Amino acid sequence: MSGRWIERWEPEDETFWREEGERIAKRNLLFSVFSEHIGFSVWSLWSVMVLFMGPQYGVDPAGKFFLIAIATFVGSLIRIPYAFAVARFGGRNWTVFSALLLLLPTGFAYAVMEPGTSYGTFLLVAALTGVGGGNFASSMTNINAFFPLRKKGWALGLNAGGGNIGVAVVQLVGLLVIGTAGAVHPRIVLGVYLPLVVVAGVCAALFMDNLAPVKNDTGAAREAVQARHTWIMSFLYIGTFGSFIGYSFAFGLVLQTQFGRTPLQAASLTFIGPLLGSLIRPLGGSLADRYGGARITLWTFAAMAASTAVVVYASVTESLPVFLTGFIGLFVLTGLGNGSTYKMIPAIFLAQGHRKGLVGEAAEAYGRRLSGASMGLIGAVGGLGGLGINLAFRQSFQTAGTGTAAFLAFLAFYAVCMLVTWAVYLRTPVTAPDTPRALAEPASRTGYAQV
């Protein structure tokens, strides 16, 4: 290892992994989780800042929903270049840069967060927080390279869950500030995160490594873009992760706008859903391992539709307890769905390798190559679901004064997701072939039931 660059990295070699690789990989995972966690917190800042924006700020509910929507939009799009940056600049180097870049939106927010600031300025600062959303893509790409195939599920689940919890943590910090200092001191929240951003960057510089063998595969990226399953899984990930991030950003604002909750009352509830959704994400992956990701995803969308129906009922009857029950149930289900859909991706491309006539290591290599290339794009498109949710809320509250119409649209979307999951991955309940004899069977017999 020279200058924090590791020239030889062979995690599939059990001797190398036992004697050297595991220790290095776990150290990088630890500080990757920390950096990604801070990134998610910064990305989610405006889900908290809007709770501090009382009438003196002159921003109506539609304007607040648009603030969090623009943060979601930028954070989703920026995931694509971030996913390729690791191989171009090195995992450690990019983690240091991307962590310290968070000083930009956090520092600007600290400077302008006061009544009298123009709405255009708030929009610009909210857009800058999108860089925190990109950290997920680069962090997952980096950690994926450190671990052997048999450990990837655990490592990626821990990395993703640790990052997602950043949404709940920043909302807890907001609750603490509102509960102690009041709703007129948003800068305290930002003051907490400014030093944490610096700590994340310094820790990455001191304790993380670059992997020289990791290179961008432009051919795989091109194939992934052309693969129909990349876009199908992007659509399903809109339903799971898009819902998680969209609801996380909007939950407190919905409580304030539709149910008249005070900033303190809203802040005391907003963190619960994102926290539960983050913690349960690894369970979704584990259930997918055991029963098949497509089956878990199908039933998750069915349950999400049912929970959304509960939320619609509560919205119409103005029942806050029922509304909270249904909404928090949605958060839990999005967490399960995040885990199951992400676990489907490598299995789908492995099955695609089998359908092309590949077997054994050749099929596995094809699956790793295409799934790795597609994950950044799927994550980016999935995140755009959060933009759709916040824009739907904005339109619903602007035209009707409630979120009922938006929830009805979400219910219909989950029904479509159920149909797509069943039609593409479960309608032909046959396991993908992995033997020469099975490969001789007609292609129509090759299904995706086990993905």
Secondary structure as a PSIPRED ss2 file (coil, helix, strand):
# PSIPRED VFORMAT (PSIPRED V4.0)

   1 M C   1.000  0.000  0.000
   2 S E   0.000  0.000  1.000
   3 G C   1.000  0.000  0.000
   4 R C   1.000  0.000  0.000
   5 W E   0.000  0.000  1.000
   6 I E   0.000  0.000  1.000
   7 E C   1.000  0.000  0.000
   8 R C   1.000  0.000  0.000
   9 W C   1.000  0.000  0.000
  10 E C   1.000  0.000  0.000
  11 P C   1.000  0.000  0.000
  12 E C   1.000  0.000  0.000
  13 D C   1.000  0.000  0.000
  14 E H   0.000  1.000  0.000
  15 T H   0.000  1.000  0.000
  16 F H   0.000  1.000  0.000
  17 W H   0.000  1.000  0.000
  18 R H   0.000  1.000  0.000
  19 E H   0.000  1.000  0.000
  20 E H   0.000  1.000  0.000
  21 G H   0.000  1.000  0.000
  22 E H   0.000  1.000  0.000
  23 R H   0.000  1.000  0.000
  24 I H   0.000  1.000  0.000
  25 A H   0.000  1.000  0.000
  26 K H   0.000  1.000  0.000
  27 R H   0.000  1.000  0.000
  28 N H   0.000  1.000  0.000
  29 L H   0.000  1.000  0.000
  30 L H   0.000  1.000  0.000
  31 F H   0.000  1.000  0.000
  32 S H   0.000  1.000  0.000
  33 V H   0.000  1.000  0.000
  34 F H   0.000  1.000  0.000
  35 S H   0.000  1.000  0.000
  36 E H   0.000  1.000  0.000
  37 H H   0.000  1.000  0.000
  38 I H   0.000  1.000  0.000
  39 G H   0.000  1.000  0.000
  40 F H   0.000  1.000  0.000
  41 S H   0.000  1.000  0.000
  42 V H   0.000  1.000  0.000
  43 W H   0.000  1.000  0.000
  44 S C   1.000  0.000  0.000
  45 L H   0.000  1.000  0.000
  46 W H   0.000  1.000  0.000
  47 S H   0.000  1.000  0.000
  48 V H   0.000  1.000  0.000
  49 M H   0.000  1.000  0.000
  50 V H   0.000  1.000  0.000
  51 L H   0.000  1.000  0.000
  52 F H   0.000  1.000  0.000
  53 M C   1.000  0.000  0.000
  54 G C   1.000  0.000  0.000
  55 P H   0.000  1.000  0.000
  56 Q H   0.000  1.000  0.000
  57 Y H   0.000  1.000  0.000
  58 G C   1.000  0.000  0.000
  59 V C   1.000  0.000  0.000
  60 D C   1.000  0.000  0.000
  61 P H   0.000  1.000  0.000
  62 A H   0.000  1.000  0.000
  63 G H   0.000  1.000  0.000
  64 K H   0.000  1.000  0.000
  65 F H   0.000  1.000  0.000
  66 F H   0.000  1.000  0.000
  67 L H   0.000  1.000  0.000
  68 I H   0.000  1.000  0.000
  69 A H   0.000  1.000  0.000
  70 I H   0.000  1.000  0.000
  71 A H   0.000  1.000  0.000
  72 T H   0.000  1.000  0.000
  73 F H   0.000  1.000  0.000
  74 V H   0.000  1.000  0.000
  75 G H   0.000  1.000  0.000
  76 S H   0.000  1.000  0.000
  77 L H   0.000  1.000  0.000
  78 I C   1.000  0.000  0.000
  79 R H   0.000  1.000  0.000
  80 I H   0.000  1.000  0.000
  81 P H   0.000  1.000  0.000
  82 Y H   0.000  1.000  0.000
  83 A H   0.000  1.000  0.000
  84 F H   0.000  1.000  0.000
  85 A H   0.000  1.000  0.000
  86 V H   0.000  1.000  0.000
  87 A H   0.000  1.000  0.000
  88 R H   0.000  1.000  0.000
  89 F H   0.000  1.000  0.000
  90 G C   1.000  0.000  0.000
  91 G H   0.000  1.000  0.000
  92 R H   0.000  1.000  0.000
  93 N H   0.000  1.000  0.000
  94 W H   0.000  1.000  0.000
  95 T H   0.000  1.000  0.000
  96 V H   0.000  1.000  0.000
  97 F H   0.000  1.000  0.000
  98 S H   0.000  1.000  0.000
  99 A H   0.000  1.000  0.000
 100 L H   0.000  1.000  0.000
 101 L H   0.000  1.000  0.000
 102 L C   1.000  0.000  0.000
 103 L H   0.000  1.000  0.000
 104 L H   0.000  1.000  0.000
 105 P H   0.000  1.000  0.000
 106 T H   0.000  1.000  0.000
 107 G H   0.000  1.000  0.000
 108 F H   0.000  1.000  0.000
 109 A H   0.000  1.000  0.000
 110 Y H   0.000  1.000  0.000
 111 A H   0.000  1.000  0.000
 112 V H   0.000  1.000  0.000
 113 M C   1.000  0.000  0.000
 114 E C   1.000  0.000  0.000
 115 P C   1.000  0.000  0.000
 116 G C   1.000  0.000  0.000
 117 T C   1.000  0.000  0.000
 118 S C   1.000  0.000  0.000
 119 Y H   0.000  1.000  0.000
 120 G H   0.000  1.000  0.000
 121 T H   0.000  1.000  0.000
 122 F H   0.000  1.000  0.000
 123 L H   0.000  1.000  0.000
 124 L H   0.000  1.000  0.000
 125 V H   0.000  1.000  0.000
 126 A H   0.000  1.000  0.000
 127 A H   0.000  1.000  0.000
 128 L H   0.000  1.000  0.000
 129 T C   1.000  0.000  0.000
 130 G C   1.000  0.000  0.000
 131 V H   0.000  1.000  0.000
 132 G H   0.000  1.000  0.000
 133 G H   0.000  1.000  0.000
 134 G H   0.000  1.000  0.000
 135 N H   0.000  1.000  0.000
 136 F H   0.000  1.000  0.000
 137 A H   0.000  1.000  0.000
 138 S H   0.000  1.000  0.000
 139 S H   0.000  1.000  0.000
 140 M H   0.000  1.000  0.000
 141 T H   0.000  1.000  0.000
 142 N H   0.000  1.000  0.000
 143 I H   0.000  1.000  0.000
 144 N H   0.000  1.000  0.000
 145 A H   0.000  1.000  0.000
 146 F H   0.000  1.000  0.000
 147 F C   1.000  0.000  0.000
 148 P C   1.000  0.000  0.000
 149 L H   0.000  1.000  0.000
 150 R H   0.000  1.000  0.000
 151 K H   0.000  1.000  0.000
 152 K H   0.000  1.000  0.000
 153 G H   0.000  1.000  0.000
 154 W H   0.000  1.000  0.000
 155 A H   0.000  1.000  0.000
 156 L H   0.000  1.000  0.000
 157 G H   0.000  1.000  0.000
 158 L H   0.000  1.000  0.000
 159 N H   0.000  1.000  0.000
 160 A H   0.000  1.000  0.000
 161 G H   0.000  1.000  0.000
 162 G H   0.000  1.000  0.000
 163 G H   0.000  1.000  0.000
 164 N H   0.000  1.000  0.000
 165 I H   0.000  1.000  0.000
 166 G H   0.000  1.000  0.000
 167 V H   0.000  1.000  0.000
 168 A H   0.000  1.000  0.000
 169 V H   0.000  1.000  0.000
 170 V H   0.000  1.000  0.000
 171 Q H   0.000  1.000  0.000
 172 L H   0.000  1.000  0.000
 173 V H   0.000  1.000  0.000
 174 G H   0.000  1.000  0.000
 175 L H   0.000  1.000  0.000
 176 L H   0.000  1.000  0.000
 177 V H   0.000  1.000  0.000
 178 I H   0.000  1.000  0.000
 179 G H   0.000  1.000  0.000
 180 T H   0.000  1.000  0.000
 181 A H   0.000  1.000  0.000
 182 G C   1.000  0.000  0.000
 183 A C   1.000  0.000  0.000
 184 V C   1.000  0.000  0.000
 185 H C   1.000  0.000  0.000
 186 P C   1.000  0.000  0.000
 187 R H   0.000  1.000  0.000
 188 I H   0.000  1.000  0.000
 189 V H   0.000  1.000  0.000
 190 L H   0.000  1.000  0.000
 191 G H   0.000  1.000  0.000
 192 V H   0.000  1.000  0.000
 193 Y H   0.000  1.000  0.000
 194 L H   0.000  1.000  0.000
 195 P H   0.000  1.000  0.000
 196 L H   0.000  1.000  0.000
 197 V H   0.000  1.000  0.000
 198 V H   0.000  1.000  0.000
 199 V H   0.000  1.000  0.000
 200 A H   0.000  1.000  0.000
 201 G H   0.000  1.000  0.000
 202 V H   0.000  1.000  0.000
 203 C H   0.000  1.000  0.000
 204 A H   0.000  1.000  0.000
 205 A H   0.000  1.000  0.000
 206 L H   0.000  1.000  0.000
 207 F H   0.000  1.000  0.000
 208 M C   1.000  0.000  0.000
 209 D C   1.000  0.000  0.000
 210 N E   0.000  0.000  1.000
 211 L E   0.000  0.000  1.000
 212 A C   1.000  0.000  0.000
 213 P C   1.000  0.000  0.000
 214 V C   1.000  0.000  0.000
 215 K C   1.000  0.000  0.000
 216 N C   1.000  0.000  0.000
 217 D C   1.000  0.000  0.000
 218 T H   0.000  1.000  0.000
 219 G H   0.000  1.000  0.000
 220 A H   0.000  1.000  0.000
 221 A H   0.000  1.000  0.000
 222 R H   0.000  1.000  0.000
 223 E H   0.000  1.000  0.000
 224 A H   0.000  1.000  0.000
 225 V H   0.000  1.000  0.000
 226 Q H   0.000  1.000  0.000
 227 A C   1.000  0.000  0.000
 228 R H   0.000  1.000  0.000
 229 H H   0.000  1.000  0.000
 230 T H   0.000  1.000  0.000
 231 W H   0.000  1.000  0.000
 232 I H   0.000  1.000  0.000
 233 M H   0.000  1.000  0.000
 234 S H   0.000  1.000  0.000
 235 F H   0.000  1.000  0.000
 236 L H   0.000  1.000  0.000
 237 Y H   0.000  1.000  0.000
 238 I H   0.000  1.000  0.000
 239 G H   0.000  1.000  0.000
 240 T H   0.000  1.000  0.000
 241 F H   0.000  1.000  0.000
 242 G H   0.000  1.000  0.000
 243 S H   0.000  1.000  0.000
 244 F H   0.000  1.000  0.000
 245 I H   0.000  1.000  0.000
 246 G H   0.000  1.000  0.000
 247 Y H   0.000  1.000  0.000
 248 S H   0.000  1.000  0.000
 249 F H   0.000  1.000  0.000
 250 A H   0.000  1.000  0.000
 251 F H   0.000  1.000  0.000
 252 G H   0.000  1.000  0.000
 253 L H   0.000  1.000  0.000
 254 V H   0.000  1.000  0.000
 255 L H   0.000  1.000  0.000
 256 Q H   0.000  1.000  0.000
 257 T H   0.000  1.000  0.000
 258 Q H   0.000  1.000  0.000
 259 F H   0.000  1.000  0.000
 260 G C   1.000  0.000  0.000
 261 R C   1.000  0.000  0.000
 262 T C   1.000  0.000  0.000
 263 P H   0.000  1.000  0.000
 264 L H   0.000  1.000  0.000
 265 Q H   0.000  1.000  0.000
 266 A H   0.000  1.000  0.000
 267 A H   0.000  1.000  0.000
 268 S H   0.000  1.000  0.000
 269 L H   0.000  1.000  0.000
 270 T H   0.000  1.000  0.000
 271 F C   1.000  0.000  0.000
 272 I H   0.000  1.000  0.000
 273 G H   0.000  1.000  0.000
 274 P H   0.000  1.000  0.000
 275 L H   0.000  1.000  0.000
 276 L H   0.000  1.000  0.000
 277 G H   0.000  1.000  0.000
 278 S H   0.000  1.000  0.000
 279 L H   0.000  1.000  0.000
 280 I C   1.000  0.000  0.000
 281 R H   0.000  1.000  0.000
 282 P H   0.000  1.000  0.000
 283 L H   0.000  1.000  0.000
 284 G H   0.000  1.000  0.000
 285 G H   0.000  1.000  0.000
 286 S H   0.000  1.000  0.000
 287 L H   0.000  1.000  0.000
 288 A H   0.000  1.000  0.000
 289 D H   0.000  1.000  0.000
 290 R H   0.000  1.000  0.000
 291 Y H   0.000  1.000  0.000
 292 G C   1.000  0.000  0.000
 293 G H   0.000  1.000  0.000
 294 A H   0.000  1.000  0.000
 295 R H   0.000  1.000  0.000
 296 I H   0.000  1.000  0.000
 297 T H   0.000  1.000  0.000
 298 L H   0.000  1.000  0.000
 299 W H   0.000  1.000  0.000
 300 T H   0.000  1.000  0.000
 301 F H   0.000  1.000  0.000
 302 A H   0.000  1.000  0.000
 303 A H   0.000  1.000  0.000
 304 M H   0.000  1.000  0.000
 305 A H   0.000  1.000  0.000
 306 A H   0.000  1.000  0.000
 307 S H   0.000  1.000  0.000
 308 T H   0.000  1.000  0.000
 309 A H   0.000  1.000  0.000
 310 V H   0.000  1.000  0.000
 311 V H   0.000  1.000  0.000
 312 V H   0.000  1.000  0.000
 313 Y H   0.000  1.000  0.000
 314 A H   0.000  1.000  0.000
 315 S H   0.000  1.000  0.000
 316 V H   0.000  1.000  0.000
 317 T H   0.000  1.000  0.000
 318 E C   1.000  0.000  0.000
 319 S C   1.000  0.000  0.000
 320 L H   0.000  1.000  0.000
 321 P H   0.000  1.000  0.000
 322 V H   0.000  1.000  0.000
 323 F H   0.000  1.000  0.000
 324 L H   0.000  1.000  0.000
 325 T H   0.000  1.000  0.000
 326 G H   0.000  1.000  0.000
 327 F H   0.000  1.000  0.000
 328 I H   0.000  1.000  0.000
 329 G H   0.000  1.000  0.000
 330 L H   0.000  1.000  0.000
 331 F H   0.000  1.000  0.000
 332 V H   0.000  1.000  0.000
 333 L H   0.000  1.000  0.000
 334 T H   0.000  1.000  0.000
 335 G H   0.000  1.000  0.000
 336 L H   0.000  1.000  0.000
 337 G H   0.000  1.000  0.000
 338 N H   0.000  1.000  0.000
 339 G H   0.000  1.000  0.000
 340 S H   0.000  1.000  0.000
 341 T H   0.000  1.000  0.000
 342 Y H   0.000  1.000  0.000
 343 K H   0.000  1.000  0.000
 344 M H   0.000  1.000  0.000
 345 I H   0.000  1.000  0.000
 346 P H   0.000  1.000  0.000
 347 A H   0.000  1.000  0.000
 348 I H   0.000  1.000  0.000
 349 F H   0.000  1.000  0.000
 350 L H   0.000  1.000  0.000
 351 A H   0.000  1.000  0.000
 352 Q H   0.000  1.000  0.000
 353 G H   0.000  1.000  0.000
 354 H H   0.000  1.000  0.000
 355 R H   0.000  1.000  0.000
 356 K C   1.000  0.000  0.000
 357 G C   1.000  0.000  0.000
 358 L C   1.000  0.000  0.000
 359 V C   1.000  0.000  0.000
 360 G H   0.000  1.000  0.000
 361 E H   0.000  1.000  0.000
 362 A H   0.000  1.000  0.000
 363 A H   0.000  1.000  0.000
 364 E H   0.000  1.000  0.000
 365 A H   0.000  1.000  0.000
 366 Y H   0.000  1.000  0.000
 367 G H   0.000  1.000  0.000
 368 R H   0.000  1.000  0.000
 369 R H   0.000  1.000  0.000
 370 L H   0.000  1.000  0.000
 371 S H   0.000  1.000  0.000
 372 G H   0.000  1.000  0.000
 373 A H   0.000  1.000  0.000
 374 S H   0.000  1.000  0.000
 375 M H   0.000  1.000  0.000
 376 G H   0.000  1.000  0.000
 377 L H   0.000  1.000  0.000
 378 I H   0.000  1.000  0.000
 379 G H   0.000  1.000  0.000
 380 A H   0.000  1.000  0.000
 381 V H   0.000  1.000  0.000
 382 G H   0.000  1.000  0.000
 383 G H   0.000  1.000  0.000
 384 L H   0.000  1.000  0.000
 385 G H   0.000  1.000  0.000
 386 G H   0.000  1.000  0.000
 387 L H   0.000  1.000  0.000
 388 G H   0.000  1.000  0.000
 389 I H   0.000  1.000  0.000
 390 N H   0.000  1.000  0.000
 391 L H   0.000  1.000  0.000
 392 A H   0.000  1.000  0.000
 393 F H   0.000  1.000  0.000
 394 R H   0.000  1.000  0.000
 395 Q H   0.000  1.000  0.000
 396 S H   0.000  1.000  0.000
 397 F H   0.000  1.000  0.000
 398 Q H   0.000  1.000  0.000
 399 T H   0.000  1.000  0.000
 400 A H   0.000  1.000  0.000
 401 G C   1.000  0.000  0.000
 402 T C   1.000  0.000  0.000
 403 G C   1.000  0.000  0.000
 404 T H   0.000  1.000  0.000
 405 A H   0.000  1.000  0.000
 406 A H   0.000  1.000  0.000
 407 F H   0.000  1.000  0.000
 408 L H   0.000  1.000  0.000
 409 A H   0.000  1.000  0.000
 410 F H   0.000  1.000  0.000
 411 L H   0.000  1.000  0.000
 412 A H   0.000  1.000  0.000
 413 F H   0.000  1.000  0.000
 414 Y H   0.000  1.000  0.000
 415 A H   0.000  1.000  0.000
 416 V H   0.000  1.000  0.000
 417 C H   0.000  1.000  0.000
 418 M H   0.000  1.000  0.000
 419 L H   0.000  1.000  0.000
 420 V H   0.000  1.000  0.000
 421 T H   0.000  1.000  0.000
 422 W H   0.000  1.000  0.000
 423 A H   0.000  1.000  0.000
 424 V H   0.000  1.000  0.000
 425 Y H   0.000  1.000  0.000
 426 L H   0.000  1.000  0.000
 427 R C   1.000  0.000  0.000
 428 T C   1.000  0.000  0.000
 429 P C   1.000  0.000  0.000
 430 V C   1.000  0.000  0.000
 431 T C   1.000  0.000  0.000
 432 A C   1.000  0.000  0.000
 433 P C   1.000  0.000  0.000
 434 D C   1.000  0.000  0.000
 435 T C   1.000  0.000  0.000
 436 P H   0.000  1.000  0.000
 437 R H   0.000  1.000  0.000
 438 A H   0.000  1.000  0.000
 439 L H   0.000  1.000  0.000
 440 A C   1.000  0.000  0.000
 441 E C   1.000  0.000  0.000
 442 P C   1.000  0.000  0.000
 443 A H   0.000  1.000  0.000
 444 S H   0.000  1.000  0.000
 445 R H   0.000  1.000  0.000
 446 T C   1.000  0.000  0.000
 447 G C   1.000  0.000  0.000
 448 Y C   1.000  0.000  0.000
 449 A C   1.000  0.000  0.000
 450 Q C   1.000  0.000  0.000
 451 V C   1.000  0.000  0.000
